[in-house]
Amino acid sequence: MDIKVASIVIDPKIVDRVDGLDSVIVQSYADDMESGSIFPAVEIVSDGQSSWLVDGQHRLEAVKKLERETITANVTKGDYRDALLKSCATNAEHGKRRTNEDKRQKVLMLLEDEEWKNWSDREIARQCKVSNTFVS
């Protein structure tokens, strides 16, 4: 589904990387898009009021750079916490790979949360797509 770029919420707690947005990747994606390359849909979690970007910040920024009004998105129904949890596994298998510090940031987010800190190391590792020894 196509979604309006202006309606997408970019929440730093959900999408930020330790080293920030990579402008070289954004430009490369924009160049490829302009040449006709098709990119995977960005991932959004929406409660009907807010649509939080979960995965695809570099793709979204490339679309903005090209001044396009819409982007293709997979939209999952959910709330802010669903978006936070879903963000823990992003870029484990595609896009700009996560650094160990990126992984650590997501693991700590779960370990410091009132609900999620009660999960086992294995469950936190599964949600973050890291090893349980990384969580330990």
DSSP file with accessible surface (Angstrom, degrees, kcal/mol):
  #  RESIDUE AA STRUCTURE BP1 BP2  ACC     N-H-->O    O-->H-N    N-H-->O    O-->H-N    TCO  KAPPA ALPHA  PHI   PSI    X-CA   Y-CA   Z-CA
    1    1 A M              0   0  143      0, 0.0    72,-3.4     0, 0.0     2,-0.4   0.000 360.0 360.0 360.0 143.6    0.0    0.0    0.0
    2    2 A D  E     -A   72   0A 102     70,-0.2     2,-0.4    68,-0.1    70,-0.2  -0.743 360.0-170.6 -88.6 137.4    1.2    3.5   -0.7
    3    3 A I  E     -A   71   0A  19     68,-2.6    68,-2.1    -2,-0.4     2,-0.3  -0.962  30.5-101.4-128.2 145.4    1.2    5.8    2.3
    4    4 A K  E >   -A   70   0A 129     -2,-0.4     3,-1.2    66,-0.2     4,-0.4  -0.492  23.2-141.4 -68.4 129.8    1.8    9.6    2.4
    5    5 A V  G >  S+     0   0   15     64,-2.7     3,-1.6    -2,-0.3    -1,-0.2   0.890 100.3  59.4 -57.1 -41.0    5.3   10.4    3.5
    6    6 A A  G 3  S+     0   0  104     63,-0.5    -1,-0.3     1,-0.3    64,-0.1   0.722  99.7  57.4 -65.4 -19.1    4.1   13.4    5.5
    7    7 A S  G <  S+     0   0   57     -3,-1.2    44,-0.6     2,-0.1     2,-0.4   0.543  83.1 102.8 -89.5  -5.4    1.9   11.1    7.7
    8    8 A I  E <   -b   51   0B  17     -3,-1.6     2,-0.5    -4,-0.4    44,-0.2  -0.654  64.4-143.0 -86.3 128.3    4.8    8.8    8.8
    9    9 A V  E     -b   52   0B  53     42,-3.5    44,-2.7    -2,-0.4     2,-0.8  -0.781   6.8-158.8 -90.2 125.6    6.1    9.4   12.4
   10   10 A I        -     0   0   52     -2,-0.5    42,-0.1    42,-0.2    44,-0.1  -0.895  12.9-174.2-105.2 101.8    9.8    9.0   12.8
   11   11 A D    >>  -     0   0   39     -2,-0.8     4,-2.3    42,-0.4     3,-1.3  -0.874  21.2-145.2 -99.0 120.7   10.4    8.4   16.4
   12   12 A P  H 3> S+     0   0   74      0, 0.0     4,-2.2     0, 0.0    -1,-0.1   0.846  98.4  59.1 -54.6 -36.0   14.1    8.3   17.4
   13   13 A K  H 34 S+     0   0  121      1,-0.2    -3,-0.0     2,-0.2    -2,-0.0   0.831 113.2  39.7 -64.9 -27.3   13.6    5.5   20.0
   14   14 A I  H <4 S+     0   0    1     -3,-1.3    -1,-0.2     1,-0.1    -4,-0.0   0.913 131.9  17.3 -85.8 -47.1   12.2    3.3   17.3
   15   15 A V  H  < S+     0   0   14     -4,-2.3    -2,-0.2     2,-0.1    42,-0.1   0.589  86.4 120.5-109.5 -11.9   14.5    4.0   14.3
   16   16 A D     <  -     0   0   72     -4,-2.2     2,-0.3    -5,-0.4     3,-0.0  -0.254  44.0-153.7 -63.7 144.3   17.7    5.7   15.5
   17   17 A R    >   -     0   0   24      1,-0.1     3,-1.4    81,-0.0     4,-0.1  -0.819  26.8-116.9-106.7 153.9   21.0    4.1   14.9
   18   18 A V  T 3  S+     0   0   74     -2,-0.3    -1,-0.1     1,-0.3     3,-0.1   0.911 118.5  39.3 -58.0 -41.5   24.0    4.8   17.1
   19   19 A D  T 3  S-     0   0   93      1,-0.3    -1,-0.3    -3,-0.0    -3,-0.0   0.312 111.9-132.0 -95.3  11.4   25.9    6.3   14.3
   20   20 A G    <   -     0   0   28     -3,-1.4    -1,-0.3     2,-0.1     2,-0.2  -0.135  48.6 -20.3  77.0-170.5   22.9    8.1   12.8
   21   21 A L        -     0   0   71     -3,-0.1     2,-0.8    -4,-0.1     3,-0.1  -0.538  61.5-131.7 -75.5 137.2   21.5    8.3    9.3
   22   22 A D     >  -     0   0   48     -2,-0.2     4,-2.2     1,-0.2     3,-0.2  -0.804  15.5-166.7 -95.9 106.2   24.0    7.5    6.6
   23   23 A S  H  > S+     0   0   92     -2,-0.8     4,-2.4     1,-0.2     5,-0.2   0.795  86.6  58.6 -65.6 -27.8   23.8   10.2    3.9
   24   24 A V  H  > S+     0   0  108      2,-0.2     4,-2.5     1,-0.2    -1,-0.2   0.926 108.2  45.3 -66.9 -42.9   25.8    8.2    1.4
   25   25 A I  H  > S+     0   0   34     -3,-0.2     4,-3.0     2,-0.2     5,-0.2   0.927 111.4  52.9 -66.3 -42.5   23.3    5.4    1.6
   26   26 A V  H  X S+     0   0   13     -4,-2.2     4,-2.6     1,-0.2    -2,-0.2   0.944 112.1  45.2 -57.6 -47.1   20.4    7.8    1.3
   27   27 A Q  H  X S+     0   0   72     -4,-2.4     4,-2.7     2,-0.2    -1,-0.2   0.914 112.6  51.0 -64.3 -42.1   21.9    9.4   -1.8
   28   28 A S  H  X S+     0   0   54     -4,-2.5     4,-2.4     2,-0.2    -2,-0.2   0.928 112.0  46.8 -61.3 -44.6   22.7    5.9   -3.3
   29   29 A Y  H  X S+     0   0   45     -4,-3.0     4,-2.9     2,-0.2     5,-0.2   0.921 111.8  51.0 -63.3 -43.7   19.1    4.8   -2.7
   30   30 A A  H  X S+     0   0    1     -4,-2.6     4,-2.6    -5,-0.2    -2,-0.2   0.926 110.7  49.0 -60.9 -43.6   17.8    8.1   -4.2
   31   31 A D  H  X S+     0   0   71     -4,-2.7     4,-1.5     1,-0.2    -1,-0.2   0.927 113.4  46.7 -61.0 -45.2   20.0    7.6   -7.3
   32   32 A D  H  <>S+     0   0   68     -4,-2.4     5,-2.6     2,-0.2    -2,-0.2   0.901 112.2  50.0 -64.9 -41.0   18.8    4.0   -7.7
   33   33 A M  H ><5S+     0   0   14     -4,-2.9     3,-1.7     1,-0.2    -2,-0.2   0.915 108.6  52.5 -62.8 -42.2   15.1    5.0   -7.2
   34   34 A E  H 3<5S+     0   0  133     -4,-2.6    -1,-0.2     1,-0.3    -2,-0.2   0.826 106.1  54.9 -64.5 -28.8   15.5    7.7   -9.8
   35   35 A S  T 3<5S-     0   0  104     -4,-1.5    -1,-0.3    -5,-0.2    -2,-0.2   0.413 129.0 -96.8 -83.6  -1.0   16.9    5.1  -12.2
   36   36 A G  T < 5 +     0   0   53     -3,-1.7    -3,-0.2     1,-0.3    -2,-0.1   0.467  69.1 154.1 103.3   1.5   13.8    3.0  -11.7
   37   37 A S      < -     0   0   60     -5,-2.6     2,-0.5    -6,-0.2    -1,-0.3  -0.393  38.2-135.5 -63.8 141.9   15.0    0.5   -9.1
   38   38 A I        -     0   0  161     -2,-0.1    -1,-0.1     0, 0.0    -5,-0.0  -0.876  20.3-162.1-101.4 128.9   12.2   -1.0   -7.0
   39   39 A F        -     0   0   51     -2,-0.5     3,-0.1     1,-0.1    33,-0.1  -0.746  28.5 -93.0-106.8 156.2   12.9   -1.1   -3.2
   40   40 A P        -     0   0   92      0, 0.0    -1,-0.1     0, 0.0    32,-0.1  -0.279  53.5 -92.0 -61.9 153.6   11.2   -3.2   -0.6
   41   41 A A        -     0   0   17      1,-0.1    32,-0.3    32,-0.1     2,-0.1  -0.323  40.2-114.5 -63.5 146.5    8.3   -1.6    1.2
   42   42 A V  E     -c   73   0B   1     30,-2.2    32,-2.9    -3,-0.1     2,-0.5  -0.421  31.5-115.1 -73.9 160.9    9.1    0.2    4.4
   43   43 A E  E     +cD  74  55B  41     12,-2.7    11,-3.2    30,-0.2    12,-1.5  -0.896  35.8 179.5-106.4 129.1    7.6   -1.2    7.6
   44   44 A I  E     -cD  75  53B   0     30,-2.7    32,-2.7    -2,-0.5     2,-0.5  -0.952  19.1-155.9-127.0 142.7    5.0    0.8    9.5
   45   45 A V  E     -cD  76  52B   2      7,-2.2     7,-2.8    -2,-0.4     2,-0.4  -0.990  23.7-176.0-115.2 129.3    3.0    0.1   12.7
   46   46 A S  E     -cD  77  51B  17     30,-2.7    32,-2.2    -2,-0.5     5,-0.2  -0.984  32.2-170.8-133.0 139.3   -0.2    2.1   12.9
   47   47 A D        -     0   0   79      3,-1.7     4,-0.1    -2,-0.4    32,-0.1   0.217  65.3 -97.3-103.2  10.1   -3.0    2.5   15.5
   48   48 A G  S    S+     0   0   65      2,-0.5     3,-0.1    30,-0.1    -2,-0.0   0.084 121.4  53.3  95.7 -24.3   -5.2    4.4   13.1
   49   49 A Q  S    S+     0   0  177      1,-0.4     2,-0.4     0, 0.0    -1,-0.1   0.776 113.5  30.4-104.3 -48.5   -4.0    7.7   14.4
   50   50 A S        -     0   0   42      2,-0.0    -3,-1.7   -42,-0.0    -2,-0.5  -0.907  61.0-157.3-116.9 145.5   -0.3    7.5   14.2
   51   51 A S  E     -bD   8  46B  19    -44,-0.6   -42,-3.5    -2,-0.4     2,-0.4  -0.929  17.1-160.9-123.3 101.8    1.9    5.6   11.7
   52   52 A W  E     -bD   9  45B  22     -7,-2.8    -7,-2.2    -2,-0.5     2,-0.3  -0.713  17.0-127.7 -89.5 130.6    5.3    4.9   13.1
   53   53 A L  E     + D   0  44B   0    -44,-2.7   -42,-0.4    -2,-0.4    -9,-0.2  -0.593  33.2 168.6 -71.5 129.5    8.2    4.0   10.9
   54   54 A V  E     +     0   0B   2    -11,-3.2     2,-0.4     1,-0.4   -10,-0.2   0.718  65.5  11.4-110.2 -38.3    9.8    0.8   12.1
   55   55 A D  E    S+ D   0  43B  15    -12,-1.5   -12,-2.7     1,-0.1    -1,-0.4  -0.991 105.4  50.7-146.9 131.3   12.1   -0.2    9.2
   56   56 A G     >  +     0   0    6     -2,-0.4     4,-2.9   -14,-0.2     5,-0.2   0.659  47.0 146.6 118.8  26.6   13.2    1.7    6.2
   57   57 A Q  H  > S+     0   0   30      1,-0.2     4,-2.6     2,-0.2     5,-0.2   0.901  78.4  49.1 -62.1 -39.8   14.5    5.1    7.4
   58   58 A H  H  > S+     0   0   15      2,-0.2     4,-1.9     1,-0.2    -1,-0.2   0.919 113.2  47.6 -66.7 -38.9   17.2    5.3    4.6
   59   59 A R  H  > S+     0   0   17      2,-0.2     4,-2.2     1,-0.2    -2,-0.2   0.920 112.3  49.8 -64.9 -42.7   14.6    4.4    2.0
   60   60 A L  H  X S+     0   0    1     -4,-2.9     4,-2.4     1,-0.2    -2,-0.2   0.929 110.4  49.3 -63.0 -43.8   12.1    7.0    3.4
   61   61 A E  H  X S+     0   0   44     -4,-2.6     4,-2.4    -5,-0.2    -1,-0.2   0.868 109.2  53.2 -65.3 -33.7   14.8    9.7    3.4
   62   62 A A  H  X S+     0   0    0     -4,-1.9     4,-1.7     2,-0.2    -1,-0.2   0.919 108.8  49.4 -65.5 -41.4   15.7    8.9   -0.2
   63   63 A V  H  <>S+     0   0    6     -4,-2.2     5,-2.2     1,-0.2    -2,-0.2   0.910 111.3  49.6 -63.4 -41.1   12.0    9.3   -1.2
   64   64 A K  H ><5S+     0   0   80     -4,-2.4     3,-1.8     1,-0.2    -1,-0.2   0.910 106.5  55.5 -63.0 -41.5   11.9   12.6    0.6
   65   65 A K  H 3<5S+     0   0  112     -4,-2.4    -1,-0.2     1,-0.3    -2,-0.2   0.855 107.9  48.9 -59.9 -34.7   15.1   13.7   -1.2
   66   66 A L  T 3<5S-     0   0   36     -4,-1.7    -1,-0.3    -5,-0.1    -2,-0.2   0.411 113.7-123.9 -84.1   1.3   13.3   13.0   -4.5
   67   67 A E  T < 5 +     0   0  173     -3,-1.8     2,-0.3     1,-0.2    -3,-0.2   0.816  53.2 159.9  58.4  37.6   10.3   15.0   -3.2
   68   68 A R      < -     0   0  112     -5,-2.2    -1,-0.2     1,-0.1   -63,-0.1  -0.650  37.4-146.8 -86.9 147.0    7.9   12.1   -3.7
   69   69 A E  S    S+     0   0  151     -2,-0.3   -64,-2.7   -64,-0.1   -63,-0.5   0.699  74.8  37.7 -88.3 -21.9    4.7   12.3   -1.7
   70   70 A T  E     -A    4   0A  61    -66,-0.3     2,-0.3   -65,-0.1   -66,-0.2  -0.889  57.1-166.0-130.5 161.9    4.1    8.6   -1.1
   71   71 A I  E     -A    3   0A  16    -68,-2.1   -68,-2.6    -2,-0.3     2,-0.3  -0.987  33.2-105.9-142.4 147.7    6.1    5.5   -0.4
   72   72 A T  E     +A    2   0A  72     -2,-0.3   -30,-2.2   -70,-0.2     2,-0.3  -0.605  48.4 177.1 -75.6 131.7    5.2    1.8   -0.5
   73   73 A A  E     -c   42   0B   2    -72,-3.4     2,-0.6    -2,-0.3   -30,-0.2  -0.983  36.4-136.9-139.6 145.9    4.7    0.4    3.0
   74   74 A N  E     -c   43   0B  82    -32,-2.9   -30,-2.7    -2,-0.3     2,-0.5  -0.934  33.2-156.6 -93.7 120.5    3.6   -2.7    4.8
   75   75 A V  E     -c   44   0B  56     -2,-0.6     2,-0.4   -32,-0.2   -30,-0.2  -0.912  10.5-169.6-109.6 123.9    1.3   -1.5    7.5
   76   76 A T  E     -c   45   0B  59    -32,-2.7   -30,-2.7    -2,-0.5     2,-0.3  -0.916  26.2-120.0-107.9 135.0    0.8   -3.6   10.6
   77   77 A K  E     +c   46   0B 194     -2,-0.4     2,-0.3   -32,-0.2   -30,-0.2  -0.568  62.4 102.4 -73.9 136.0   -1.9   -2.7   13.1
   78   78 A G        -     0   0   15    -32,-2.2     2,-0.1    -2,-0.3   -30,-0.1  -0.961  59.9 -93.5 171.0 178.6   -0.6   -2.0   16.5
   79   79 A D     >  -     0   0   75     -2,-0.3     4,-2.0   -32,-0.1     3,-0.2  -0.394  52.1 -81.0-107.1-173.4    0.4    0.6   19.1
   80   80 A Y  H  > S+     0   0   71      1,-0.2     4,-2.5     2,-0.2     5,-0.2   0.889 128.4  52.0 -57.6 -42.4    3.6    2.4   20.0
   81   81 A R  H  > S+     0   0   76      1,-0.2     4,-2.6     2,-0.2    -1,-0.2   0.873 106.8  53.8 -65.8 -35.1    4.9   -0.5   22.1
   82   82 A D  H  > S+     0   0   76      2,-0.2     4,-2.7     1,-0.2    -1,-0.2   0.912 109.2  49.3 -62.1 -40.7    4.3   -2.8   19.2
   83   83 A A  H  X S+     0   0    0     -4,-2.0     4,-1.9     2,-0.2    -2,-0.2   0.923 110.6  50.0 -64.3 -43.9    6.4   -0.5   17.0
   84   84 A L  H  X S+     0   0    7     -4,-2.5     4,-0.6     2,-0.2    -2,-0.2   0.940 113.5  45.4 -58.9 -48.1    9.1   -0.4   19.6
   85   85 A L  H >< S+     0   0   31     -4,-2.6     3,-1.3     1,-0.2     4,-0.3   0.928 111.6  51.2 -64.6 -43.9    9.2   -4.2   19.9
   86   86 A K  H >< S+     0   0   81     -4,-2.7     3,-1.2     1,-0.3     4,-0.3   0.850 102.9  62.2 -62.5 -31.1    9.1   -4.8   16.1
   87   87 A S  H >< S+     0   0    0     -4,-1.9     3,-1.0     1,-0.2    -1,-0.3   0.710  84.4  78.2 -68.9 -17.6   12.0   -2.3   15.7
   88   88 A C  T << S+     0   0    0     -3,-1.3    -1,-0.2    -4,-0.6    -2,-0.2   0.773  99.0  40.1 -64.3 -25.9   14.3   -4.6   17.8
   89   89 A A  T X  S+     0   0   24     -3,-1.2     3,-1.4    -4,-0.3    -1,-0.2   0.459  85.0 126.3-103.1  -1.0   14.9   -7.0   14.9
   90   90 A T  T <  S+     0   0   24     -3,-1.0     8,-0.1    -4,-0.3   -35,-0.1  -0.238  74.6  13.2 -65.9 147.0   15.2   -4.5   12.0
   91   91 A N  T 3  S+     0   0   20      1,-0.1     7,-0.9     6,-0.1    -1,-0.2   0.616  85.4 120.9  63.9  19.7   18.3   -4.7    9.8
   92   92 A A  S <  S+     0   0   12     -3,-1.4    -2,-0.1     5,-0.1    -1,-0.1   0.781  91.8  16.3 -74.5 -26.1   19.3   -8.0   11.1
   93   93 A E  S    S+     0   0  134     -4,-0.2     2,-0.3     1,-0.1    -1,-0.1   0.417 128.8  20.3-128.2  -2.9   19.1   -9.5    7.6
   94   94 A H  S    S+     0   0   77      2,-0.1    -1,-0.1     0, 0.0     0, 0.0  -0.962  91.9  27.3-156.9 173.9   19.0   -6.6    5.1
   95   95 A G  S    S-     0   0   38     -2,-0.3     2,-0.6    -3,-0.1     3,-0.0  -0.220 113.0  -5.1  66.9-158.5   19.8   -2.9    4.6
   96   96 A K  S    S-     0   0   34      1,-0.1    -2,-0.1   -74,-0.0   -38,-0.0  -0.601  89.2-120.3 -71.2 113.9   22.6   -1.2    6.5
   97   97 A R        -     0   0  155     -2,-0.6     2,-0.2     1,-0.1    -5,-0.1  -0.185  25.5-106.8 -59.6 149.5   23.7   -3.9    8.9
   98   98 A R        -     0   0   30     -7,-0.9     2,-0.1    -8,-0.1    -1,-0.1  -0.489  27.0-134.0 -75.8 143.3   23.4   -3.2   12.6
   99   99 A T     >  -     0   0   55     -2,-0.2     4,-2.3     1,-0.1     5,-0.2  -0.471  30.2-104.8 -83.5 166.9   26.5   -2.6   14.6
  100  100 A N  H  > S+     0   0  108      1,-0.2     4,-2.7     2,-0.2     5,-0.2   0.875 125.5  54.5 -60.0 -34.1   27.0   -4.3   17.9
  101  101 A E  H  > S+     0   0   86      2,-0.2     4,-2.4     1,-0.2    -1,-0.2   0.885 105.4  52.0 -68.9 -35.9   26.2   -1.0   19.6
  102  102 A D  H  > S+     0   0    6      2,-0.2     4,-1.7     1,-0.2    -2,-0.2   0.933 112.5  45.9 -61.5 -45.2   22.9   -0.9   17.7
  103  103 A K  H  X S+     0   0   54     -4,-2.3     4,-2.5     1,-0.2    -2,-0.2   0.927 111.7  51.7 -62.9 -44.5   22.1   -4.4   18.9
  104  104 A R  H  X S+     0   0  123     -4,-2.7     4,-2.9     1,-0.2     5,-0.2   0.903 105.7  55.5 -59.5 -41.4   23.1   -3.5   22.4
  105  105 A Q  H  X S+     0   0   81     -4,-2.4     4,-1.7     1,-0.2    -1,-0.2   0.910 111.3  43.6 -59.1 -43.3   20.8   -0.4   22.3
  106  106 A K  H  X S+     0   0   17     -4,-1.7     4,-1.8     2,-0.2    -1,-0.2   0.911 113.1  50.7 -71.7 -41.7   17.8   -2.5   21.4
  107  107 A V  H  X S+     0   0    7     -4,-2.5     4,-2.6     1,-0.2    -2,-0.2   0.943 111.3  49.0 -60.5 -46.2   18.6   -5.3   24.0
  108  108 A L  H  X S+     0   0   50     -4,-2.9     4,-2.0     1,-0.2    -1,-0.2   0.874 104.5  59.6 -63.0 -35.1   19.0   -2.7   26.7
  109  109 A M  H  < S+     0   0   22     -4,-1.7     4,-0.5    -5,-0.2    -1,-0.2   0.927 110.9  41.3 -58.6 -42.2   15.7   -1.1   25.7
  110  110 A L  H >< S+     0   0    0     -4,-1.8     3,-1.0     1,-0.2    -2,-0.2   0.911 113.4  52.4 -71.8 -41.1   14.0   -4.4   26.4
  111  111 A L  H 3< S+     0   0   58     -4,-2.6    -1,-0.2     1,-0.2    -2,-0.2   0.757 111.7  47.1 -67.4 -23.1   16.0   -5.1   29.6
  112  112 A E  T 3< S+     0   0  141     -4,-2.0     2,-0.3    -5,-0.2    -1,-0.2   0.495  90.4 101.9 -96.7  -2.7   15.1   -1.7   31.0
  113  113 A D  S <> S-     0   0   31     -3,-1.0     4,-2.1    -4,-0.5     5,-0.2  -0.612  75.2-129.8 -86.0 139.7   11.4   -1.9   30.2
  114  114 A E  T  4 S+     0   0  141     -2,-0.3     4,-0.1     1,-0.2    -1,-0.1   0.846 105.2  29.2 -56.6 -39.2    9.0   -2.8   33.1
  115  115 A E  T >4 S+     0   0  104      2,-0.1     3,-1.4     1,-0.1    -1,-0.2   0.920 121.5  47.0 -86.2 -51.6    7.2   -5.6   31.2
  116  116 A W  G >4 S+     0   0    7      1,-0.3     3,-1.9     2,-0.2    -2,-0.2   0.756  96.0  72.2 -70.8 -21.9    9.9   -6.9   28.8
  117  117 A K  G 3< S+     0   0   90     -4,-2.1    -1,-0.3     1,-0.3    -3,-0.1   0.739  90.4  63.3 -66.5 -16.9   12.7   -7.1   31.4
  118  118 A N  G <  S+     0   0  128     -3,-1.4    -1,-0.3    -5,-0.2    -2,-0.2   0.540  83.1 100.9 -83.3  -7.5   10.8  -10.1   32.9
  119  119 A W  S <  S-     0   0   67     -3,-1.9    -3,-0.0    -9,-0.2     2,-0.0  -0.401  83.1-100.0 -72.5 157.6   11.3  -12.1   29.6
  120  120 A S     >  -     0   0   70      1,-0.1     4,-2.4    -2,-0.1     5,-0.2  -0.286  29.8-110.6 -71.0 159.9   14.0  -14.7   29.5
  121  121 A D  H  > S+     0   0   63      1,-0.2     4,-2.7     2,-0.2     5,-0.2   0.892 120.6  55.4 -57.1 -38.0   17.4  -13.9   27.8
  122  122 A R  H  > S+     0   0  172      2,-0.2     4,-2.3     1,-0.2    -1,-0.2   0.895 107.7  47.2 -64.3 -40.4   16.4  -16.3   25.0
  123  123 A E  H  > S+     0   0   51      2,-0.2     4,-2.5     1,-0.2    -1,-0.2   0.922 113.0  48.1 -69.5 -41.6   13.1  -14.5   24.4
  124  124 A I  H  X S+     0   0    0     -4,-2.4     4,-2.1     1,-0.2    -2,-0.2   0.935 112.2  50.6 -62.8 -41.9   14.8  -11.1   24.3
  125  125 A A  H  X>S+     0   0    4     -4,-2.7     5,-2.0    -5,-0.2     4,-1.1   0.913 109.9  50.4 -61.8 -41.0   17.5  -12.6   22.0
  126  126 A R  H ><5S+     0   0  153     -4,-2.3     3,-0.5     1,-0.2    -1,-0.2   0.928 111.2  48.0 -63.0 -44.5   14.7  -13.9   19.7
  127  127 A Q  H 3<5S+     0   0   38     -4,-2.5    -1,-0.2     1,-0.2    -2,-0.2   0.846 119.7  38.4 -65.4 -34.5   13.0  -10.5   19.6
  128  128 A C  H 3<5S-     0   0    0     -4,-2.1    -1,-0.2    -5,-0.2    -2,-0.2   0.455 106.3-125.0 -95.5  -4.0   16.3   -8.7   18.8
  129  129 A K  T <<5S+     0   0   97     -4,-1.1     2,-0.3    -3,-0.5    -3,-0.2   0.947  71.6 116.5  54.2  52.9   17.7  -11.4   16.5
  130  130 A V  S   <S-     0   0   25     -5,-2.0    -1,-0.2    -6,-0.1    -2,-0.1  -0.846  72.9 -83.4-132.8 174.2   20.9  -11.8   18.5
  131  131 A S     >  -     0   0   59     -2,-0.3     4,-1.5     1,-0.1     3,-0.3  -0.459  31.8-122.4 -78.9 154.9   22.3  -14.7   20.5
  132  132 A N  H  > S+     0   0   49      1,-0.2     4,-2.4     2,-0.2    -1,-0.1   0.817 114.8  59.2 -68.1 -25.1   21.2  -15.3   24.1
  133  133 A T  H  4 S+     0   0  104      2,-0.2    -1,-0.2     1,-0.2   -11,-0.0   0.858 100.8  55.9 -69.6 -31.2   24.8  -15.0   25.2
  134  134 A F  H  4 S+     0   0   72     -3,-0.3    -1,-0.2     2,-0.2    -2,-0.2   0.920 109.7  45.9 -62.8 -41.8   24.7  -11.4   23.7
  135  135 A V  H  <        0   0   11     -4,-1.5    -2,-0.2     1,-0.2    -1,-0.2   0.917 360.0 360.0 -67.0 -43.4   21.8  -10.7   25.9
  136  136 A S     <        0   0  103     -4,-2.4    -1,-0.2    -5,-0.1    -2,-0.2   0.894 360.0 360.0 -60.5 360.0   23.4  -12.2   29.0
